[in-house]
Structures are given as structure tokens and as C-alpha cells.
Amino acid sequence: MADRQTLGDVIREGRVALNMSLRELARRLGITPSYVSDIENDRRVPSEEVLRRIADELGLDFDDLVARAGRIGPNAERYLRETPAATTLFRRITEQKLTDKEIRKLIDEVEDLRPGKDSGDQ
């Protein structure tokens, strides 16, 4: 997520790339066109459930949408509260202002720690 596109920008571009109207996306998602418009114009941040449906409909990366929405999920929130070292790691990453490339390297290292284990809600 090194670019400066907002959540709304990414969703709009995904929809337009598929030549899908705003109303058609809303119909497929089971939400109102005005809600989709609010999302695309960054006036509202949808739930993770809606983000998942958007990702599925538009072929977008769910993790990227969640990150752009600023959501980490209830499991991750609980883990941060229960695991002080995880919170310290997050603070250090923030203090060091790691680049997207550096953070992605850390993500790869974390995924290699427990191969085959489902990481749950991110």
C-alpha cells in the first residue's frame, strides 16, 4: 500500500475497470447506491463484511482494503491487548517509520514462523 490512493479510490477504480455501474455494484452487494457512493467518496468506512463482499465482487485484495479502511479486526485488537510485546512491536514499527517494502519483508518473515498455520483475523 505504498501509493496514496484512498479506500474509495481503489474501490472506484476496481468498479470502473470492470465497466460496472455504481448501481450495479450496490445491487450485487445488497446495499444502497448512496452507501456505495459514500464509500467511494471516503465519507463512510464499511464493515469488514462489506469490504469482503466488495473485494470478492471486484477481484480486489481484501487485506489491502481492510488496511486502507484502517481496520484490524476484533481478533487482532484482542491479541494486541493480550500480548504486550505485539503492541511494542507495532509502536516500534511506527516510531521507525518503516517503508512499505520493509513492512512487507516483516510480514513474509512472520508468515514463515508458523508455516501452514491459519493466522486468523488480521
C-alpha positions in Angstrom: 0.0 0.0 0.0 2.8 2.4 -0.8 0.7 4.5 -3.0 -1.5 7.3 -1.7 -4.9 6.0 -3.0 -7.7 6.1 -0.5 -10.1 3.2 0.0 -12.7 4.9 -2.1 -10.2 5.5 -4.9 -9.3 1.8 -5.1 -12.9 0.6 -5.0 -14.0 3.1 -7.7 -11.1 2.1 -9.9 -11.9 -1.6 -9.4 -15.5 -1.0 -10.3 -14.7 1.2 -13.3 -12.1 -1.3 -14.6 -14.9 -3.9 -14.8 -17.3 -1.4 -16.6 -19.7 -1.8 -13.7 -22.0 1.0 -12.7 -22.3 2.2 -9.1 -25.9 1.0 -9.0 -24.9 -2.5 -10.3 -22.2 -2.9 -7.6 -24.7 -1.8 -5.0 -27.3 -4.3 -6.3 -24.7 -7.1 -6.2 -23.6 -6.2 -2.7 -27.2 -5.8 -1.4 -26.6 -2.2 -0.3 -27.9 1.2 -1.5 -26.2 3.1 -4.3 -25.8 6.1 -1.9 -23.9 3.9 0.5 -21.5 2.8 -2.3 -21.1 6.5 -3.3 -20.3 7.4 0.3 -17.7 4.7 0.4 -16.1 5.7 -2.9 -16.0 9.3 -1.8 -14.5 8.4 1.5 -17.4 9.6 3.6 -18.1 6.2 5.1 -15.9 3.2 6.1 -17.7 -0.1 5.6 -17.6 -3.0 7.9 -15.2 -5.9 7.2 -18.1 -7.9 6.0 -18.9 -5.3 3.3 -15.2 -5.0 2.5 -15.1 -8.7 2.0 -18.0 -8.6 -0.4 -16.6 -5.7 -2.3 -13.2 -7.5 -2.6 -15.0 -10.6 -3.9 -17.2 -8.7 -6.4 -14.4 -6.5 -7.8 -11.5 -9.0 -7.5 -9.6 -6.8 -5.1 -7.3 -7.8 -2.3 -9.2 -8.0 0.9 -6.2 -7.3 3.1 -5.4 -4.2 1.2 -9.0 -2.9 1.5 -9.0 -3.6 5.2 -5.7 -1.8 5.7 -6.9 1.3 3.7 -10.0 1.3 5.8 -7.9 1.4 8.9 -9.5 -1.7 10.4 -7.5 -4.5 12.1 -10.4 -6.7 13.2 -11.6 -7.9 16.6 -9.2 -10.8 16.8 -6.2 -8.5 16.2 -7.5 -6.0 18.7 -7.9 -8.6 21.3 -4.4 -10.0 20.5 -2.8 -6.6 20.9 -4.5 -6.2 24.3 -3.4 -9.6 25.5 0.1 -9.6 24.1 2.1 -6.5 25.2 5.1 -7.4 23.0 2.9 -7.2 19.9 1.9 -3.7 20.9 5.5 -2.8 21.5 6.4 -4.1 18.0 3.7 -2.1 16.4 4.9 1.1 18.3 8.5 0.4 17.2 7.4 0.0 13.6 5.6 3.3 13.8 8.5 5.1 15.5 10.9 3.9 12.9 8.6 4.9 10.1 9.3 1.7 8.2 8.6 1.7 4.5 6.0 -0.4 2.8 8.8 -2.6 1.5 10.3 -3.1 4.9 7.0 -3.9 6.5 6.2 -6.5 3.7 9.6 -8.1 4.5 8.5 -8.4 8.1 5.1 -9.9 7.0 7.0 -12.5 5.0 9.2 -13.4 8.0 6.1 -13.7 10.2 4.4 -16.0 7.7 7.5 -18.2 7.7 7.4 -18.5 11.5 4.5 -21.0 11.5 4.1 -22.4 8.0 0.6 -23.9 7.4 -1.0 -22.3 10.5 -4.0 -20.2 9.8 -3.3 -16.7 11.1 -6.9 -15.9 11.8 -8.3 -12.3 11.6 -5.6 -9.8 10.6 
